[in-house]
Structure formats: structure tokens, C-alpha cells
Amino acid sequence: MDKTKLKSCPFCGGKAIISDGVTPRINGTAYMVICTVCHTMSNLYGTKRAAIKHWDRRVE
């Protein structure tokens, strides 16, 4: 299990988790970050690192 700490949701402040699944769009496993409270989702990424990087990249 990945122990990377994600920033909270930029919209509601809820806890975020990483979800993965197989998709033909990326030709294999894709990763996205989802808020467990308001269900905001990131785009699909080919790696966990990319999904986390894009989720956590914002001005605070």
C-alpha cells in the first residue's frame, strides 16, 4: 500500500485517496485521486506519482 500523504480536497477539505483501475484510454492501469467527501476526481494518469503530483499542485 502506498503511504504517500495527499493534500486534502481543494473544494471541501475532505480526505483524498488514490484509486486505480484498468482502462483502454491509457492502455493499462490508470490512477486517479478521489475526494471521499464530495467525490471530486482528478484526471487519469499512468502512474501514482503523476496523479499525486497533479492533485497536490495548487496555490495555497
Secondary structure, DSSP 8 states (H G I E B T S, - for coil): ---------TTT---EEEEEEEETTTTEEEEEEEETTT--B---BSSHHHHHHHHH-S--
